[in-house]
Amino acid sequence: MERLADEDEVARWLREAAAHPGGVAVLTGAGMSAESGIPTFRDAMSGLWSRFDPAALASEEGFRANPAHVWRWYADRREGVRGAQPNAGHLALGEFARRHPGVLTVVTQNVDDLHQRAGNTDAIRLHGDILENRWLEPCPRGRACAVTEAVAGEPPRCAECGNLVRPGVVWFGEMLPLGAMEAAEAAVRRCRVLLVVGTSGAVWPAAGLAGTARRAGARVVIVNPHASEIDGEAHAVLRGTAAGALPRLLASSPNTD
Ligand code: NAD
């Protein structure tokens, strides 16, 4: 079996990669924001919402069946995101990007805005933005829809055609935003080191980026306190958390910075 690298070796790879444009890419998932108090998908289904099926809350079918119910779940999550702050892991990535312009690409499956608030304003968002709204359908009249006054606890509707407002996230079974996956693939093909942080590796096509990077010759490093479905793609599996491990891995070195 292949020998896996340890944290010191990974930190050295990162310092070397930092000398190359596009040398470092990071793929993040819900675990990236766990230490900011935003629940992962599994945790989000606990407590008040544990009785509900994720597919009924995060799908177009579920929204059409019960718009008010899904809207309230998103309102709850939006409140959590607005109240959260970037953690030490987000800040370490923002700081690394500032120290090494043109080196880092952040690709995120997260729908929160914590990477952006930590300084990675050009992070590629594969699954959309939970703080945005969009129309459920193109306006059936071929014009712009207009919003009625929102009824509390329900999604706003177009006064003229009844079209509903929905959250700007990618639901189960939906296409990713145009160009996002292509940009992510280009970044992981170009990088020398891909850090995969806080993702279960169960959601595709994002999970495939680790294998794409590896086949293109990058070193793949997983940071996750638990096993993930893509550990087999990694040259190093670090059983730490995002806020714990990233500041150490990305710390500046007197020799290279
Ligand atoms: P997931 O919930 O399936 O998996 C989370 C992963 O994070 C797990 O492997 C877990 O072991 C790991 N983890 C937990 N705490 C961690 C920590 N402190 N540091 C590092 N890793 C930690 O998440 P996923 O793989 O991103 O896929 C679920 C989908 O749900 C994605 O599409 C994601 O966009 C969405 N989601 C997003 C958010 C958010 O935007 N913050 C939150 C919940 C779900």
Residues whose N, C-alpha, C, O or C-beta is under 5 A from the ligand:
A	BS01	NAD	G29 A30 G31 M32 S33 A34 E35 I38 P39 T40 F41 R42 Q109 N110 V111 D112 H127 G198 T199 S200 G201 V203 V223 N224 P225 H226 A227 S228 G240 T241 A242
